[in-house]
Amino acid sequence: MMIQVMLFMFGLLGIAAVVIDLGFARLAQGQMQVGTDTAALEGLRLRDEGSELARRQEARLFALKTYEDPVTRILNDGNPANDGGLPPYARLTGAGAKIGLSGGQTPLRALQQISISADPVYRPCLALNQANIVNGDLVGGAYDPSGLKAAAGYQPVTKTDYNRHMTRTEELAAGVPADAFLARMRRTGYTPPGSLDTPDQDDGADVACASTDTTVSAGPSSPLLFGLGSTVRPTIGSGYSVRQHGFTVRATSLARGLPARQIAATYAAPFALERTFWESSVSAASFSLTNKPDGSLVLSASVPEQFAGWVVGTEKLTRVGQTFTAGGIVGTISPALTYYVPIYETVSGTAQVVTGYGWALVSTTAGGGASSVEVTPYRDRMASAGASSQLPSGWSTNPVFAGEVSRRNATLMYSMKSPGLAR
């Protein structure tokens, strides 16, 4: 009978270990994934805004703020502008529970004591990795799903645990855009010396998000609790042991630049350019358009006049697949402002269908029945605000039309990009 009870207890401990120990690890991974998703998208969103250091700092900050609980702050004193006297950990949900084990018998790690600090969650502080090392927390580069860039000799991100088909920025050939940003988060209690995956010191993640520049960071692992009472054997020697070091948990996210499909009305230009003209005329140099009384736009320097597009008046073209009626004169835009310029073409017999967006600096001088429109386009620009690669559900009830619009959006040259997750 005693033997049966002991076997039964081992079985119960095994089930508890699977449900609770693996449950803690899976919960941590899911919460970590939210932080890396945010960091990757933010890092790519700011690709063309400010310095490389600034975008990495913002990516790290957004990953940390992912776990801030604004409701706790508001309920405390009704004023979200301050912390209401709460300690820092009270405002954070964290990237998984932070549980410590100490003492006990080695190497079995039996009879250990569980310790939970006053701050019971892991608060990540991703390393900036300004040197763009391949295994760093934050890595900028180019999306490479086919492996062609890596095959051509550019340094790929190839660690098998988190390969996401990307080459690093500094290894890219001329003309290959750095259109991707990767963010990683690790929780591990095992750091083999010399390993590509060896984390540096925690970078102050549990105290404050330090400004020092390191390559990788790591939080505490997810330890075995009920698993310590099971038959899990320790590793003899200096290698990794799940009994001794706990579960190593990783989260990896890769954001890539996708053609914009939807924009905020605030950023929409008051005119649209025809796709053929846009693709043939876009360069680093400005070009001047004449806005004629019928609402058409023509290239001012061209004889005969080359058609460029139409003015859309007060209508706002905020998504691909949208049609418009041409006409009107562009009002005065001075000083020059940046706009998201709708690019249109004929789709499935429907004229003037928006299939993408470009980004340009625009100014005008209005006069009488015509105006001069000065355009300085940006090639392959990443939108920093007010743009999305997603479309609202139900935007088209015609699958053939929707498919054709999507195909043309994906193939538009010099289109404005918006960050989206590639995984």
C-alpha positions in Angstrom: 0.0 0.0 0.0 2.8 2.4 0.9 4.5 1.7 -2.4 1.3 2.5 -4.3 0.9 5.7 -2.4 4.5 6.8 -3.2 4.0 6.0 -6.9 0.7 7.8 -6.9 2.4 10.9 -5.3 5.2 10.8 -7.9 2.4 10.8 -10.6 0.6 13.7 -9.0 3.9 15.7 -8.7 4.6 15.0 -12.4 1.2 16.3 -13.4 1.6 19.4 -11.1 5.0 20.0 -12.6 3.6 20.0 -16.1 0.6 22.2 -15.3 2.2 24.7 -12.9 5.9 24.8 -13.8 5.4 24.7 -17.5 2.4 27.0 -17.0 4.6 29.7 -15.4 7.1 29.4 -18.3 4.4 29.6 -20.9 2.7 32.6 -19.2 6.1 34.4 -19.0 6.7 33.7 -22.7 3.4 35.1 -23.7 3.9 38.2 -21.7 7.4 38.6 -23.0 6.1 38.3 -26.5 3.9 41.3 -26.1 7.0 43.3 -25.1 9.1 42.2 -28.0 6.3 42.8 -30.5 6.0 46.4 -29.2 9.8 46.9 -29.3 10.2 45.6 -32.8 7.4 47.7 -34.2 8.6 50.8 -32.4 12.2 50.3 -33.5 11.1 50.0 -37.2 8.6 52.9 -37.0 11.4 55.3 -36.1 13.8 54.1 -38.7 13.8 57.4 -40.6 13.2 59.7 -37.6 16.2 60.9 -35.6 19.3 58.9 -34.8 19.9 55.2 -34.6 20.5 55.5 -30.8 17.2 57.4 -30.4 15.1 54.7 -32.0 16.8 51.9 -30.0 16.1 53.8 -26.8 12.5 54.3 -27.8 12.1 50.6 -28.6 13.5 49.7 -25.2 11.3 52.3 -23.4 8.1 51.0 -25.2 9.0 47.4 -24.2 9.2 48.5 -20.6 6.1 50.6 -20.7 4.2 47.6 -22.2 4.0 46.3 -18.6 2.9 49.6 -17.0 -0.7 49.5 -15.6 -2.2 53.0 -16.1 -5.4 51.9 -14.3 -3.6 51.3 -11.1 -2.1 54.8 -11.3 -5.5 56.5 -12.1 -7.4 54.6 -9.4 -4.9 55.5 -6.8 -5.4 59.2 -6.8 -7.4 60.0 -9.9 -4.4 61.8 -11.5 -2.5 59.9 -14.2 0.1 62.6 -14.3 1.8 61.2 -11.2 2.4 57.9 -9.5 0.3 58.7 -6.5 3.0 57.5 -4.1 3.0 54.0 -5.4 6.2 52.1 -5.6 7.4 51.3 -9.1 6.5 47.6 -9.0 2.8 48.5 -8.2 2.5 50.1 -11.6 3.8 47.1 -13.6 2.3 43.7 -14.6 5.7 42.4 -15.7 7.0 39.8 -18.2 6.2 36.8 -16.0 6.6 36.1 -12.3 10.0 36.4 -10.6 10.5 33.5 -8.2 13.7 32.7 -6.5 14.9 29.4 -4.9 17.7 29.2 -2.4 19.5 26.8 -0.2 18.7 23.1 -0.3 20.8 20.0 -1.0 23.0 19.9 -4.1 23.2 18.6 -6.7 19.6 17.4 -6.3 18.4 20.9 -5.4 16.0 19.4 -2.8 14.6 21.2 0.2 15.0 24.6 -1.4 13.1 27.7 -0.1 11.0 29.8 -2.3 11.6 33.5 -2.1 9.4 36.2 -3.7 10.8 39.8 -3.6 8.7 42.9 -2.9 8.8 43.4 -6.7 7.4 40.0 -7.8 7.6 40.4 -11.6 10.4 40.6 -14.2 10.7 44.1 -15.7 12.7 43.9 -18.8 15.3 46.4 -19.9 16.5 45.5 -23.4 20.1 46.1 -24.3 20.6 48.8 -26.9 23.1 46.8 -28.9 24.4 49.9 -30.8 27.0 47.8 -32.5 24.2 45.7 -34.0 25.7 42.4 -33.0 23.9 39.5 -34.5 22.7 38.0 -31.2 21.8 41.3 -29.6 18.5 42.3 -28.0 17.7 44.8 -30.7 19.0 44.2 -34.3 18.3 46.3 -37.4 18.6 44.9 -40.8 16.7 43.8 -44.0 14.0 41.2 -44.3 15.3 38.2 -46.1 12.8 35.3 -46.3 14.4 33.7 -49.3 17.9 33.7 -47.9 19.3 35.3 -51.0 21.0 38.1 -49.1 22.6 35.7 -46.7 23.7 33.5 -49.6 25.4 36.5 -51.2 27.7 36.9 -48.2 25.8 39.3 -45.9 25.8 38.4 -42.2 22.5 36.7 -41.4 20.7 36.3 -38.0 21.0 32.5 -38.0 20.9 31.4 -34.4 18.6 28.4 -34.8 16.5 29.1 -31.7 15.2 32.4 -33.2 16.1 32.6 -36.9 13.8 35.2 -38.5 15.3 35.6 -42.0 17.1 38.9 -41.6 20.5 40.3 -42.5 22.2 43.1 -40.4 22.2 46.7 -41.6 25.9 47.2 -41.8 26.3 44.1 -44.0 23.8 45.2 -46.7 24.7 45.9 -50.3 24.2 49.4 -51.7 20.5 49.9 -52.4 19.2 47.2 -50.1 16.9 48.9 -47.6 17.1 48.2 -43.9 13.5 47.4 -43.7 13.3 45.2 -40.6 13.9 45.4 -36.9 14.3 42.4 -34.5 13.7 42.4 -30.8 14.5 39.6 -28.3 13.9 39.0 -24.7 15.5 36.3 -22.6 15.0 34.8 -19.2 17.7 32.3 -18.4 19.7 31.0 -15.4 22.4 29.4 -17.5 25.0 31.4 -19.4 27.8 29.2 -20.9 31.0 31.2 -21.2 31.7 32.2 -24.8 28.3 31.3 -26.1 26.7 33.4 -28.7 23.7 33.5 -26.5 25.5 34.5 -23.3 23.7 37.5 -21.7 25.6 40.4 -20.2 24.7 41.7 -16.8 21.0 42.4 -16.4 21.6 46.1 -17.4 19.7 47.3 -14.3 16.4 45.8 -15.4 15.3 45.1 -11.9 16.4 48.5 -10.5 16.1 51.1 -13.3 16.5 51.0 -17.1 20.1 51.9 -17.3 21.6 54.0 -20.2 24.7 51.9 -20.6 25.1 50.1 -23.9 25.3 46.4 -23.8 24.6 43.6 -26.3 22.2 41.3 -24.6 20.3 41.2 -21.4 18.5 38.5 -19.4 16.1 38.2 -16.6 15.8 35.3 -14.1 14.7 31.9 -15.4 11.4 30.3 -14.6 12.4 27.7 -11.9 11.1 24.2 -11.3 8.8 24.2 -8.3 6.7 21.0 -8.3 9.3 19.5 -10.7 11.8 19.5 -7.9 9.8 16.8 -6.2 9.7 14.6 -9.3 12.3 12.3 -10.9 13.9 15.0 -13.0 17.6 14.3 -12.8 20.3 17.0 -12.4 23.1 17.3 -14.9 26.4 16.2 -13.5 29.0 18.7 -14.3 28.9 22.3 -15.4 26.4 22.0 -18.2 22.8 23.1 -18.3 20.4 21.5 -15.9 16.7 22.3 -15.9 16.5 21.2 -12.2 19.3 23.6 -11.3 18.8 26.5 -13.7 15.1 26.3 -14.5 13.4 26.9 -17.8 15.1 29.2 -20.3 12.4 31.3 -21.8 12.8 33.4 -25.0 10.5 35.7 -27.0 11.5 37.0 -30.5 9.7 39.4 -32.7 10.5 40.7 -36.2 8.9 43.8 -37.7 9.2 44.5 -41.4 8.2 47.4 -43.6 5.0 46.7 -45.5 3.3 48.9 -48.1 0.9 51.3 -46.4 -2.8 50.4 -47.0 -4.5 52.8 -44.7 -3.7 56.3 -43.4 -5.1 58.9 -41.1 -7.0 61.7 -42.9 -4.7 64.3 -41.4 -1.8 63.1 -43.4 -3.6 62.7 -46.8 -2.4 64.9 -49.6 -5.1 66.9 -51.4 -4.1 65.3 -54.7 -3.3 61.9 -56.1 -0.6 60.8 -58.6 -1.0 58.3 -61.3 1.1 55.1 -60.7 3.1 55.2 -63.9 4.1 58.8 -63.4 5.0 58.2 -59.7 7.2 55.2 -60.5 9.0 56.9 -63.4 9.5 60.3 -61.7 10.3 59.6 -58.1 13.9 60.5 -57.2 15.7 62.5 -54.6 15.1 65.6 -56.7 12.0 67.8 -56.6 9.6 68.2 -59.5 7.0 70.9 -60.2 3.4 70.2 -61.3 0.9 72.6 -62.8 -2.6 72.3 -61.4 -5.0 73.1 -64.3 -8.6 74.5 -63.9 -10.1 71.0 -64.6 -8.2 69.6 -61.6 -5.5 67.8 -63.6 -1.8 67.9 -62.7 0.8 67.9 -65.4 4.6 68.0 -65.2 5.5 71.7 -65.6 8.9 71.1 -67.3 7.5 68.7 -69.9 6.6 69.7 -73.5 4.2 68.4 -74.4 2.8 68.3 -70.9 3.1 64.9 -69.2 0.0 63.9 -67.2 0.7 63.3 -63.5 -2.5 63.0 -61.6 -5.6 64.7 -60.2 -6.6 67.0 -57.4 -9.2 65.4 -55.1 -10.5 68.6 -53.5 -11.8 68.2 -50.0 -12.1 64.4 -50.2 -9.7 62.4 -48.1 -8.3 59.2 -49.6 -7.5 57.1 -46.5 -7.3 53.5 -47.8 -6.4 51.5 -50.8 -9.4 50.4 -52.9 -11.0 53.8 -52.5 -12.2 55.7 -55.6 -12.5 59.4 -56.0 -13.8 62.1 -58.3 -11.2 64.5 -59.7 -11.5 68.3 -59.8 -10.5 71.5 -58.1 -7.4 73.5 -57.4 -4.9 72.8 -54.6 -5.0 75.5 -52.0 -2.0 77.3 -50.8 0.4 75.1 -48.8 3.1 77.3 -47.3 5.5 76.6 -45.8 6.1 73.1 -47.2 4.4 70.2 -45.4 4.9 66.4 -45.6 2.0 64.4 -46.9 1.1 60.8 -47.6 0.4 61.0 -51.4 -2.3 58.6 -52.7 -1.1 56.6 -55.8 -3.9 55.5 -58.1 -4.5 53.4 -61.2 -7.3 51.6 -63.1 -8.3 48.3 -61.4 -10.8 45.8 -62.9 -12.2 48.5 -65.2 -12.7 51.0 -62.4 -10.8 54.3 -63.0 -8.9 56.1 -60.2 -8.6 53.5 -57.6 -6.1 54.1 -54.8 -3.5 51.2 -54.7 -0.9 52.7 -52.4 0.8 55.7 -50.9 4.0 57.7 -51.3 5.5 60.2 -49.0 6.5 63.7 -50.2 7.2 67.2 -49.1 4.6 69.5 -50.8 4.3 73.3 -51.2 2.1 75.4 -53.5 1.7 78.8 -54.8 -2.0 79.4 -55.8 -3.2 81.9 -58.3 -6.3 82.5 -60.4 -7.4 79.3 -62.1 -4.2 77.4 -61.6 -1.5 76.7 -59.1 2.1 75.4 -59.0 2.7 72.3 -56.9 6.3 71.6 -55.8 6.8 68.0 -54.8 10.0 66.5 -53.1 9.3 62.7 -52.9 11.0 60.3 -50.4 11.8 56.9 -51.7 10.9 53.9 -49.5 10.1 56.0 -46.5 8.9 54.4 -43.3 5.8 56.1 -41.9 6.4 57.3 -38.3 2.7 58.0 -37.6 -0.8 57.7 -39.0 -0.3 54.7 -41.3 -1.1 51.0 -41.2 -0.4 48.0 -43.4 -3.8 46.6 -42.3 -7.1 47.1 -43.9 -10.5 47.4 -42.2 -12.6 44.2 -42.5 -15.3 44.3 -45.1 -13.6 47.1 -47.1 -14.5 45.3 -50.3 -17.3 42.8 -51.1 -15.7 41.8 -54.4 -12.9 39.2 -53.9 -11.5 39.7 -57.4 -11.2 43.4 -57.0 -9.8 43.1 -53.4 -7.2 40.6 -54.6 -6.1 42.8 -57.5 -5.8 45.9 -55.3 -3.7 44.0 -52.8 -1.4 42.6 -55.5 -0.9 46.1 -56.9 -0.3 47.5 -53.5 2.4 44.9 -52.8 4.2 45.7 -56.1 4.1 49.5 -56.0 7.6 50.9 -56.5 8.8 53.5 -53.9 5.7 53.0 -51.8 5.6 54.4 -48.3 6.0 51.6 -45.7 4.4 50.9 -42.4 5.7 48.5 -39.7 4.1 45.1 -39.4 5.0 41.9 -37.7 6.6 39.3 -40.1 6.2 36.2 -37.9 
